[in-house]
Amino acid sequence: MQFSWLFMLVLLSISSGFLFGFAAYKNGLAVKRWGCVGCILGPLTYPLFSTHKRLADMKVRRHGRFRIEG
């Protein structure tokens, strides 16, 4: 059985969107944004995601808010 490249690309795109959405949820980032970017760019989203996550962590550390107050 021969798979088409288009089918594999769509499958990779959907799975990347799901995985980046889950990673964004786990790290406290915007889930819809990273899920959509993951669907559009696929695995190429990883450098953008890791940079954004690192910058968000630096922003939290700079202001000294390590816990959620409620």
C-alpha atoms as one frame of an Amber mdcrd trajectory, in Angstrom:
protein
   0.000   0.000   0.000   1.482   3.290  -1.082   0.816   6.428   0.965   0.628
   9.721  -0.797   2.882  12.571   0.265  -0.093  14.845   0.694  -1.676  12.459
   3.207   1.563  12.265   5.188   1.914  16.059   5.151  -1.632  16.550   6.445
  -1.131  13.904   9.134   2.146  15.510  10.234   0.549  18.946  10.268  -2.410
  17.859  12.417  -0.238  15.934  14.852   2.181  18.883  15.163  -0.712  21.216
  15.893  -1.995  18.909  18.609   1.427  18.413  20.177   2.355  22.101  20.154
  -1.067  22.965  21.574  -0.513  20.494  24.407   3.010  21.811  25.031   1.664
  25.366  25.127  -1.004  24.337  27.651   1.611  22.604  29.761   3.871  25.691
  29.749   1.135  28.274  30.263   1.226  29.792  26.777  -1.595  30.578  24.331
  -2.964  27.177  23.272  -4.965  28.238  20.198  -2.111  30.311  18.816   0.495
  27.582  19.090  -1.900  24.890  17.915  -2.685  26.896  14.767   0.965  27.722
  14.129   1.806  24.039  14.586  -0.853  23.079  12.026   0.404  25.628   9.519
   4.166  25.183   9.852   4.376  21.646  11.228   7.634  20.702  12.945   9.248
  23.962  11.802   7.362  25.571  14.703   9.763  24.114  17.271  12.439  26.878
  17.122   9.757  29.569  17.383   8.056  27.780  20.273  11.229  27.172  22.251
  12.342  30.790  21.822   8.949  32.133  22.875   8.883  29.810  25.893  12.374
  30.918  26.952  11.443  34.604  26.623   8.246  34.074  28.645  10.246  32.330
  31.383  12.760  35.190  31.468   9.926  37.706  31.750   8.466  35.856  34.741
  11.850  35.583  36.439  12.619  39.264  35.847   9.490  40.389  37.662   9.862
  37.822  40.464   6.414  36.260  40.083   7.116  32.600  40.648   3.677  31.666
  41.972   0.092  32.405  41.129  -1.667  34.524  43.714  -5.364  34.115  44.004
